[in-house]
Amino acid sequence: MLTSPTLGAIVGEDPALRLVLARAARVAPTRIPVLVTGESGTGKELLARVLHELGPQPKGPFVAVNCGTLARELAESQLFGHERGAFTGAGSRRPGWFEEAAGGTLVLDEIGELPMDLQPKLLRALETGQIRRVGGSGETAVEVRVVATTLRDLRRDTRRGSFRLDLFHRLAGFELRLPALRDRPGDVLRLAQHFLDDFKSEIGPRVLATEAAAKLLAHDWPGNLRELRHVIRRAALLTSAVIDAPSVEIDPSGDCAVGMLRAADSCGPMAAAVDLAGSAAAPLVDNDLLPLRNKSFEQIQTEVFAWALRRNGNSRRRAAAALGISRSTFCDRVRRLGLAPEAALAGQST
């Protein structure tokens, strides 16, 4: 059973995510190097911290470094340290990140950005458990758990010759791939509530209007959890009590939240609210609450889109505008959910 303190920050019930966490629990107590892959914003460093907390030395240091920010001329020194006088400006001995992480976990974030000339030295450190400081004459034993993360396809990079195959196999003693948020749509509203709970002490309590929830569900989230958190935080700051659709500002290109997109709201503000916790919420227009507890993702979608049609006199154009999505997307979803016959949706009427 997972008992990592960090696990509370990894929210979701999607089967693919739960499988990754179960696999993490199996490998964490070992010293096998782990490669965590996934798109930007999927929570790779959070998973690395779970591996540390469930690992053999959870009380040891947790050191995370971004290989993409290493200065090429200082990269070796930053990783392995240097002796006094090793180069201009080296006025004293300095331990590197391997030594700083000794007795704990070293996370090499974006390992695919590691300079090619440094890769064989990293490979040797992983194979021998020893490092040599720049300018040093001997080797120092370092006991450290290494977790590498990347959004790159390292297998493709090895074929292209930009990443060493032997280093890849050494780092990928065990591989964990985090699913993108678009592949776990049933977790979108759970995560939204989690972020709202995080912001409660700073901003105050908020609930999502039904049309706002539908707008979240309709987006593909290319920025994954990071993008969703940013959108929810902005929406919470722009509103009081109820987050409506216009406050959910999403870049239509899918890159990030922006401040210009405003969805039409033909139902008026606070037309309906999503009760994510399944408990009582503040009184709203018509008291039109959508409880989500114990409902599947498809049931939630069906109720949201049926609500939009009902509140807009079955006008697909106005219902789509109220949800902040295109008419074609709305019609496609309604057709797939079985809310209207295909022939009716294929027409050009409102």
C-alpha positions in Angstrom: 0.0 0.0 0.0 1.3 3.5 -0.9 1.9 5.6 2.2 4.1 8.4 0.7 3.3 11.9 2.1 3.6 13.2 -1.4 0.9 10.8 -2.7 -1.8 13.2 -1.6 -0.6 15.6 -4.4 -1.0 12.9 -7.0 -4.8 13.0 -7.5 -6.7 10.7 -9.8 -8.6 7.4 -10.1 -7.8 6.7 -13.8 -6.7 3.1 -14.2 -3.6 4.0 -16.1 -2.4 6.4 -13.4 -3.2 3.9 -10.6 -1.2 1.2 -12.5 1.8 3.6 -12.7 1.6 4.3 -8.9 1.3 0.6 -8.2 4.4 -0.1 -10.2 6.2 2.8 -8.5 5.4 1.2 -5.1 7.0 -2.1 -6.3 10.2 -0.6 -7.5 10.6 2.2 -4.9 12.2 0.1 -2.1 15.0 -1.1 -4.4 18.0 0.9 -5.6 17.3 0.3 -9.3 17.6 3.5 -11.4 14.2 4.6 -12.6 13.4 6.6 -15.7 10.1 8.6 -15.4 8.7 9.8 -18.7 5.7 11.8 -19.7 4.7 15.1 -21.2 5.5 18.4 -19.6 3.3 19.1 -16.6 2.3 15.5 -15.9 3.9 15.4 -12.5 7.2 13.6 -13.1 9.0 15.3 -10.2 6.1 14.5 -7.9 6.4 10.8 -8.8 10.2 11.0 -8.3 9.6 12.3 -4.8 7.2 9.4 -4.1 9.9 7.0 -5.2 12.3 8.8 -2.7 9.8 8.7 0.2 9.0 5.0 -0.4 12.7 4.2 -1.1 15.4 2.7 1.1 16.6 6.1 2.4 13.6 8.3 2.8 15.3 10.4 5.5 18.1 11.3 3.1 18.4 14.3 0.9 16.3 14.8 -2.2 18.2 16.8 -4.8 16.5 17.6 -8.1 18.5 19.3 -10.9 17.5 20.3 -14.4 20.0 19.0 -17.0 18.7 21.5 -19.5 20.0 24.4 -17.4 23.5 23.1 -16.9 26.2 25.4 -18.2 28.1 23.3 -20.6 31.5 24.5 -19.4 30.5 23.9 -15.7 28.3 20.8 -16.1 30.9 18.3 -15.0 31.8 20.4 -11.9 28.1 20.8 -11.0 27.4 17.1 -11.2 30.6 15.7 -9.6 32.2 18.7 -7.9 35.7 20.1 -8.2 39.0 20.5 -6.3 40.5 23.8 -5.4 42.4 25.3 -8.4 40.8 22.9 -10.9 39.9 25.9 -13.1 39.9 29.6 -13.1 37.6 30.7 -10.2 37.8 27.4 -8.3 39.0 28.9 -5.1 38.0 26.1 -2.9 36.8 22.5 -3.1 33.1 22.1 -3.9 31.0 19.0 -3.7 28.8 18.3 -6.7 25.2 17.2 -6.8 26.0 13.5 -6.5 27.7 14.2 -3.2 25.0 16.5 -2.0 22.4 13.7 -2.7 24.6 11.0 -1.0 22.4 8.8 1.2 19.3 9.9 -0.6 17.9 10.5 -4.1 19.3 12.5 -7.1 16.7 13.5 -9.7 18.2 14.3 -13.1 15.3 16.2 -14.7 15.2 16.4 -18.5 18.1 13.9 -18.8 17.8 14.1 -22.6 19.4 17.5 -22.4 22.6 16.3 -20.8 25.6 17.2 -23.0 26.9 14.3 -25.0 30.5 14.6 -23.7 29.2 14.2 -20.1 27.1 11.1 -20.8 30.0 8.5 -20.5 31.1 10.1 -17.2 27.5 9.8 -15.9 27.4 6.2 -17.1 30.6 5.4 -15.2 29.3 7.0 -12.0 26.1 4.9 -12.2 28.0 1.7 -13.0 30.7 2.0 -10.3 29.0 4.1 -7.6 32.1 6.4 -7.6 32.7 9.9 -8.9 35.8 11.9 -9.6 35.8 15.7 -8.9 37.1 17.9 -11.6 40.8 18.4 -10.9 40.9 15.4 -8.5 43.3 12.5 -8.6 41.1 9.9 -6.9 37.6 8.6 -6.9 35.0 9.0 -4.1 32.3 6.4 -3.4 28.8 7.9 -3.4 25.7 5.9 -2.5 22.8 7.6 -4.2 19.5 6.6 -5.8 19.2 8.1 -9.3 15.8 8.9 -10.8 15.9 10.5 -14.3 13.0 12.2 -15.9 12.3 13.3 -19.5 9.6 14.4 -21.9 11.8 13.4 -24.8 11.7 10.1 -26.7 15.1 8.8 -25.6 14.8 5.6 -27.7 14.5 7.9 -30.8 17.4 10.0 -29.6 19.6 6.9 -29.3 18.8 6.0 -32.9 19.7 9.5 -33.9 23.0 9.3 -32.0 22.2 12.2 -29.6 21.9 10.0 -26.6 24.0 7.0 -25.6 22.2 3.7 -25.8 24.2 2.2 -22.9 23.3 5.2 -20.7 19.7 4.9 -21.7 19.6 1.2 -20.6 21.4 2.0 -17.4 18.9 4.8 -16.5 15.9 2.8 -17.6 16.5 0.0 -15.1 12.7 0.5 -14.6 10.6 2.8 -16.6 7.4 4.6 -15.5 5.4 6.6 -17.9 2.8 9.1 -16.6 -0.3 9.5 -18.7 -1.3 12.8 -20.2 -4.3 14.5 -18.7 -6.2 14.2 -22.0 -5.9 10.4 -21.6 -7.5 10.5 -18.1 -10.5 12.9 -18.6 -12.3 11.4 -15.7 -9.8 13.0 -13.4 -10.1 16.6 -14.7 -12.8 17.7 -12.3 -11.2 15.8 -9.4 -8.0 17.7 -10.0 -10.0 21.0 -10.4 -11.4 20.4 -6.9 -8.0 19.5 -5.5 -6.6 22.8 -6.8 -9.6 24.7 -5.4 -8.9 23.1 -2.1 -5.3 24.2 -2.3 -6.3 27.8 -3.0 -9.0 27.9 -0.3 -6.9 29.4 2.4 -5.5 32.0 0.1 -8.5 32.9 -2.0 -11.5 31.4 -0.2 -14.0 28.7 -1.2 -15.2 28.4 -4.8 -17.6 26.1 -6.6 -17.7 25.5 -10.4 -20.7 26.4 -12.5 -21.9 23.6 -14.7 -21.0 25.4 -17.9 -17.5 26.1 -16.4 -17.1 22.4 -15.7 -18.1 21.5 -19.2 -15.6 23.9 -20.6 -12.9 22.2 -18.6 -14.0 18.8 -19.8 -14.0 20.0 -23.4 -10.3 21.0 -23.4 -7.4 18.6 -24.3 -5.0 20.1 -21.7 -1.7 20.0 -23.7 -0.1 21.6 -20.7 -1.5 18.9 -18.4 -1.7 19.4 -14.7 0.4 22.6 -14.8 -2.0 24.2 -17.3 -5.1 23.1 -15.4 -3.8 24.4 -12.1 -3.0 27.8 -13.7 -6.5 28.0 -15.3 -8.2 27.1 -12.0 -6.2 29.6 -10.0 -6.9 32.4 -12.4 -10.6 31.6 -12.5 -10.7 31.5 -8.7 -9.1 34.9 -8.5 -11.5 36.4 -11.1 -14.6 35.3 -9.3 -16.2 35.1 -5.9 -18.1 32.0 -4.7 -19.0 30.6 -8.1 -16.6 30.1 -11.1 -18.6 30.7 -14.3 -17.6 29.8 -17.8 -16.3 33.3 -18.8 -13.8 33.1 -15.9 -12.3 29.8 -17.2 -9.8 31.5 -19.6 -8.2 28.9 -21.9 -6.0 29.6 -24.8 -7.8 28.2 -27.9 -4.4 27.2 -29.3 -4.0 25.0 -26.2 -0.7 26.4 -25.0 -1.7 28.1 -21.8 -4.3 30.2 -20.0 -4.8 33.7 -21.4 -6.8 36.7 -20.3 -8.8 37.5 -23.5 -11.0 34.5 -24.2 -14.6 35.1 -23.0 -17.2 32.5 -23.7 -20.8 33.7 -24.3 -23.1 32.9 -21.4 -26.7 32.9 -22.6 -27.9 31.5 -19.3 -26.6 34.3 -17.2 -23.9 34.0 -14.5 -24.3 31.3 -11.8 -26.9 29.4 -13.8 -25.8 26.1 -12.3 -23.0 24.9 -10.0 -21.1 21.7 -9.8 -21.0 20.3 -6.3 -17.7 18.3 -6.6 -17.8 17.0 -3.1 -21.4 15.9 -3.3 -22.4 18.2 -0.4 -24.5 21.3 0.0 -23.4 24.4 -1.9 -24.4 28.1 -1.9 -27.9 28.8 -3.2 -27.9 29.5 -6.9 -30.3 30.4 -9.7 -32.9 27.6 -9.7 -30.7 25.8 -7.2 -29.6 23.8 -10.2 -26.7 21.7 -8.7 -24.9 18.8 -10.4 -23.7 16.3 -7.8 -20.7 14.3 -9.1 -20.1 11.8 -6.3 -20.3 8.1 -7.5 -20.8 9.1 -11.1 -18.8 8.0 -14.1 -17.2 10.5 -16.4 -19.7 9.6 -19.2 -22.6 10.2 -16.8 -21.2 13.6 -15.8 -20.7 14.6 -19.5 -24.2 13.5 -20.3 -25.8 15.5 -17.5 -23.8 18.6 -18.3 -24.7 18.6 -22.0 -28.3 17.7 -21.3 -28.5 20.6 -18.9 -27.1 23.0 -21.5 -29.7 21.9 -24.1 -32.5 22.1 -21.5 -31.5 25.6 -20.3 -31.2 26.9 -23.9 -34.5 25.6 -25.3 -32.7 22.8 -27.2 -30.8 25.4 -29.3 -27.4 23.7 -30.0 -25.9 27.1 -31.0 -26.8 28.8 -27.7 -26.0 25.7 -25.6 -22.5 25.5 -27.2 -21.9 29.2 -26.6 -23.0 28.8 -23.0 -20.5 26.0 -22.5 -17.7 28.0 -24.2 -17.1 25.4 -27.0 -17.7 25.4 -30.7 -21.0 24.2 -32.2 -19.3 21.4 -34.1 -17.7 20.1 -30.9 -21.0 20.4 -29.0 -22.8 18.5 -31.7 -20.2 15.8 -31.9 -20.3 15.2 -28.1 -24.1 15.2 -28.0 -24.2 12.7 -30.8 -21.8 10.4 -29.1 -23.6 10.7 -25.8 -26.9 9.7 -27.5 -28.7 12.9 -26.5 -30.1 13.6 -30.0 -30.5 11.7 -33.3 -27.6 12.2 -35.7 -29.9 13.5 -38.5 -31.2 16.3 -36.3 -27.7 17.4 -35.4 -26.5 17.3 -39.0 -28.9 20.0 -39.9 -28.1 23.7 -40.0 -30.9 24.9 -37.8 -30.2 26.5 -34.4 
